[in-house]
Amino acid sequence: MKMRKFFYAIVACALIALPFTSCSDDDDDKPFIPTEQVTNLSFVDTDKEVFLIGGTLSWTLPASEENISGYVIYLSESPTAKGAKLGEVEKGATSFAVPDGTEINAYLHVVAKNSLGESEKTASIAVKDVLPELGPIVFNNGLFILNGGNYNANNASISFFDFSTGQMKTDIYQNINGSGLGDSAEEALVYGSKVYVAVTTSNRLVVLTKDGRELTSYTPTRNGEPMNPRGMVAKDGKIYISYFYGHEVAVLDTASLTIENTIPVGRYPEKLAAANGKIYVTNSGGLDHPNYGNTVSVIDPETMTVEDEIEVLINPGSIVADSEGDLYVVSLGNYVDVKNTLQRIDKTTGEVSTICNASKIALANDKIYLMYAQWGVETPEFKIYDTLTEEIIEDNFIKDGTTITSPNAITVDPVTEKIYITYYDYMSTASLYIFGKDGKLEGSPIDTGGYDSKWMFVMND
């Protein structure tokens, strides 16, 4: 009898024949949709047409493919959700040929599959559109644009709008240096013959020549922890850099390109300004919500110490100084009852006064061009404040009715007084709006070619 039962069991196993199954009482041997993911995705666009891509998408296989029959490739606007299907490959494949002429979208995805379905997990990579060669890059007579990139997408980049040709040159760092800039670029600074770029999340401070070549880079740490460079200002041959997670300011000598000092300041320092022989740095306390910071540290460059702390509204960020040495600070508040606010610090008395609501500012010729567009504000405001007369001289510097619902960054050419504003909608590359001195839009908005275009400055000959 026992032999007969054993025989029947063997016959039953032969008849079932489901994929990835066995005749075991162990539930672990039952079929299931894959949970594995490929890693180390790589893709470089080789299609030179604008808004079209093509090239080889490659990856590293998971440790086991036992439960996988192949992979499905998608093109999507989301870093996590699948979009339009491009094709499939069998298990064991480590690449997929994206056809030339494929319309660009933000991300490529690779998803494992078997006969039961596709994995809910998707491996993705941000897509960069390599444009036709536009000639040699030299950062002068144009607008330098730093694109922060999408959150955790590792796609920060540099663009340059050439005033003489009217062309936007994109992905400059990647094309010249053969690698990505990093994750979450925050600020750039031109000083002397060099360009300095702070890439916060990647914990990089990058030094470039004015033709975009990398001279050196730093990844500052203390006890193995990243310092995360964020804001910068130059004075007397030194670059002062706020270390967001380090709660200090580093001092870089521009001749030797060495970090020669660090100065403890307040919690989560943001932006800096140089005036009155001092260095000012805003201490946001930004990651200690709701216990935000509310001070501006005053650094003496001679002693490399903090000599004073000035109290402002909570969560201070941007700071600039006018020709008379008065400081202007934007505090972002708590995003509820304390709004984004522009304040003035008197250089002599240290007295702080409130001017108006503002989210982003640019200073040119002792005029502050401000935008107020914090979350929840239906209609952004665009004003001009005269720092010498201490009054608002324009309630709306956009004179032709142009609407910018989500303004992201602003800068002003001190020579022509043209105003440059970027618009950014998450998942799409940003747009550049150019307004003449008369407040009228010049031409149509221009694609910057980068995500979150958050820092700009004019580089005149």
Backbone hydrogen bonds, N-H to C=O, Kabsch-Sander energy under -0.5 kcal/mol:
donor,donor_aa,acceptor,acceptor_aa,energy
5,K,1,M,-2.1
6,F,2,K,-1.8
7,F,3,M,-2.0
8,Y,4,R,-2.3
9,A,5,K,-2.0
10,I,6,F,-1.7
11,V,7,F,-2.1
12,A,8,Y,-2.4
13,C,9,A,-1.8
14,A,10,I,-1.7
15,L,11,V,-1.6
16,I,12,A,-1.8
17,A,13,C,-1.1
21,T,18,L,-1.3
24,S,22,S,-1.9
27,D,25,D,-0.6
29,D,26,D,-1.9
30,K,27,D,-1.7
39,T,60,T,-2.2
42,S,58,S,-2.2
44,V,56,T,-0.5
46,T,54,G,-3.5
47,D,54,G,-0.7
48,K,46,T,-0.6
52,L,49,E,-1.5
53,I,102,T,-3.0
55,G,98,V,-2.4
57,L,55,G,-0.6
57,L,96,F,-2.9
58,S,42,S,-2.6
58,S,56,T,-0.6
59,W,94,T,-2.0
60,T,39,T,-3.3
68,I,65,E,-2.0
69,S,113,K,-2.8
70,G,113,K,-1.3
71,Y,89,V,-2.7
72,V,111,V,-2.8
73,I,87,G,-3.0
74,Y,109,H,-2.0
75,L,84,A,-2.7
76,S,107,Y,-2.8
84,A,75,L,-2.3
86,L,73,I,-3.2
87,G,73,I,-1.3
89,V,71,Y,-2.4
91,K,69,S,-1.5
93,A,90,E,-1.7
96,F,57,L,-2.3
98,V,55,G,-2.9
98,V,96,F,-0.9
102,T,53,I,-1.9
102,T,99,P,-1.3
104,I,51,F,-2.2
107,Y,76,S,-3.0
108,L,125,I,-2.4
109,H,74,Y,-2.7
110,V,123,A,-2.4
111,V,72,V,-2.4
113,K,70,G,-2.2
114,N,117,G,-2.1
117,G,114,N,-1.3
119,S,112,A,-3.0
123,A,110,V,-2.0
125,I,108,L,-1.9
127,V,106,A,-3.0
130,V,128,K,-0.8
131,L,129,D,-0.6
138,V,136,P,-0.6
139,F,210,K,-3.5
140,N,138,V,-2.0
141,N,459,M,-1.1
142,G,459,M,-2.1
143,L,161,F,-2.4
144,F,142,G,-0.6
144,F,457,F,-2.4
145,I,159,S,-2.7
146,L,455,W,-3.2
147,N,145,I,-0.6
147,N,157,S,-3.0
148,G,146,L,-0.7
148,G,452,D,-2.9
149,G,451,Y,-2.9
153,A,150,N,-2.1
156,A,182,G,-2.5
157,S,147,N,-2.0
159,S,145,I,-2.6
160,F,169,K,-2.6
161,F,143,L,-2.5
162,D,160,F,-0.7
162,D,167,Q,-2.7
163,F,141,N,-1.7
163,F,161,F,-0.6
164,S,141,N,-0.6
166,G,162,D,-2.4
169,K,160,F,-3.0
169,K,167,Q,-0.6
170,T,168,M,-0.5
172,I,158,I,-2.3
175,N,171,D,-2.5
176,I,172,I,-2.2
177,N,173,Y,-2.8
178,G,174,Q,-1.8
181,L,156,A,-0.8
184,S,148,G,-1.0
185,A,148,G,-1.1
186,E,198,A,-3.0
187,E,198,A,-1.1
189,L,196,Y,-2.4
191,Y,189,L,-0.5
191,Y,194,K,-2.3
194,K,191,Y,-1.7
195,V,208,L,-2.4
196,Y,189,L,-3.3
197,V,206,V,-2.7
198,A,187,E,-3.0
199,V,197,V,-0.6
199,V,204,R,-3.1
200,T,184,S,-1.4
200,T,198,A,-0.7
201,T,183,D,-0.6
201,T,184,S,-0.7
202,S,183,D,-1.5
203,N,200,T,-1.6
204,R,199,V,-2.4
205,L,218,Y,-2.0
206,V,197,V,-2.9
207,V,216,T,-2.9
208,L,195,V,-3.4
208,L,206,V,-0.5
209,T,213,R,-2.6
210,K,193,S,-0.6
212,G,209,T,-1.7
215,L,207,V,-3.3
216,T,207,V,-1.2
218,Y,205,L,-2.1
222,R,225,E,-2.2
225,E,222,R,-2.0
227,M,220,P,-2.1
230,R,242,S,-2.1
233,V,240,Y,-1.6
235,K,238,K,-2.4
238,K,235,K,-1.4
239,I,252,L,-2.5
240,Y,233,V,-3.2
240,Y,238,K,-0.5
241,I,239,I,-0.5
241,I,250,A,-2.6
242,S,231,G,-2.2
243,Y,248,E,-3.3
244,F,228,N,-2.3
244,F,242,S,-0.8
245,Y,227,M,-1.8
246,G,227,M,-1.2
247,H,243,Y,-1.5
248,E,243,Y,-1.1
249,V,263,I,-2.5
250,A,241,I,-3.1
251,V,261,N,-2.7
252,L,239,I,-2.9
252,L,250,A,-0.5
253,D,251,V,-0.5
253,D,258,T,-2.6
254,T,237,G,-2.3
254,T,252,L,-0.5
257,L,253,D,-1.7
258,T,253,D,-0.7
260,E,251,V,-2.5
260,E,258,T,-0.7
261,N,251,V,-0.9
263,I,249,V,-2.8
265,V,247,H,-2.0
270,E,282,T,-2.9
271,K,317,G,-0.8
273,A,280,Y,-2.0
275,A,278,K,-1.9
278,K,275,A,-2.6
279,I,299,I,-2.0
280,Y,273,A,-3.1
281,V,297,S,-2.0
282,T,271,K,-2.1
283,N,295,T,-2.6
284,S,268,Y,-1.7
284,S,282,T,-0.7
285,G,267,R,-2.3
288,D,285,G,-2.3
289,H,286,G,-0.5
291,N,288,D,-2.7
292,Y,290,P,-1.8
293,G,284,S,-2.8
295,T,283,N,-0.9
296,V,310,I,-2.0
297,S,281,V,-2.6
298,V,308,D,-2.6
299,I,279,I,-3.4
299,I,297,S,-0.6
300,D,305,T,-2.7
304,M,300,D,-2.1
305,T,300,D,-1.0
307,E,298,V,-2.8
307,E,305,T,-0.6
308,D,298,V,-1.1
310,I,296,V,-2.5
311,E,309,E,-0.5
312,V,294,N,-2.6
315,N,293,G,-3.2
317,G,330,V,-3.0
320,V,328,Y,-2.0
322,D,326,D,-2.2
325,G,322,D,-1.6
327,L,345,I,-2.1
328,Y,320,V,-2.8
329,V,343,Q,-2.0
330,V,318,S,-2.3
331,S,329,V,-0.6
331,S,341,T,-2.6
332,L,315,N,-3.1
333,G,314,I,-1.8
334,N,338,V,-1.2
335,Y,332,L,-0.7
335,Y,338,V,-1.1
339,K,337,D,-0.7
341,T,331,S,-2.8
342,L,356,C,-3.3
343,Q,329,V,-2.8
344,R,353,S,-2.9
345,I,327,L,-3.2
346,D,344,R,-0.6
346,D,351,E,-2.6
350,G,346,D,-2.1
353,S,344,R,-2.4
355,I,342,L,-2.9
356,C,342,L,-0.9
358,A,340,N,-0.8
359,S,371,M,-3.9
360,K,371,M,-1.9
362,A,369,Y,-1.6
364,A,367,K,-2.5
367,K,364,A,-1.1
368,I,385,Y,-3.2
369,Y,362,A,-3.1
369,Y,367,K,-0.6
370,L,368,I,-0.7
370,L,383,K,-2.7
371,M,360,K,-2.7
372,Y,381,E,-2.2
373,A,371,M,-0.6
377,V,374,Q,-2.2
378,E,376,G,-0.7
381,E,372,Y,-1.9
383,K,370,L,-1.8
384,I,394,E,-2.0
385,Y,368,I,-2.6
386,D,391,E,-2.9
387,T,366,D,-2.1
387,T,385,Y,-0.7
388,L,366,D,-0.6
390,E,386,D,-1.5
391,E,386,D,-1.2
393,I,384,I,-2.3
393,I,391,E,-0.5
394,E,384,I,-1.5
397,F,382,F,-1.7
399,K,397,F,-0.8
399,K,439,G,-2.2
400,D,439,G,-0.9
408,N,422,T,-3.4
409,A,422,T,-0.8
411,T,420,Y,-2.0
413,D,418,K,-2.4
417,E,413,D,-2.4
419,I,435,F,-2.7
420,Y,411,T,-2.9
421,I,433,Y,-2.4
422,T,409,A,-1.9
423,Y,431,S,-2.7
424,Y,406,S,-1.5
428,S,425,D,-2.4
430,A,450,G,-2.9
431,S,423,Y,-2.5
432,L,446,I,-3.0
433,Y,421,I,-3.4
433,Y,431,S,-0.5
435,F,419,I,-2.9
435,F,433,Y,-0.5
436,G,440,K,-2.4
439,G,436,G,-2.3
442,E,434,I,-3.4
443,G,441,L,-0.7
446,I,432,L,-2.3
448,T,430,A,-2.5
449,G,430,A,-0.5
454,K,146,L,-1.4
454,K,452,D,-1.2
455,W,146,L,-1.4
457,F,144,F,-1.6
459,M,142,G,-3.2
460,N,458,V,-0.6
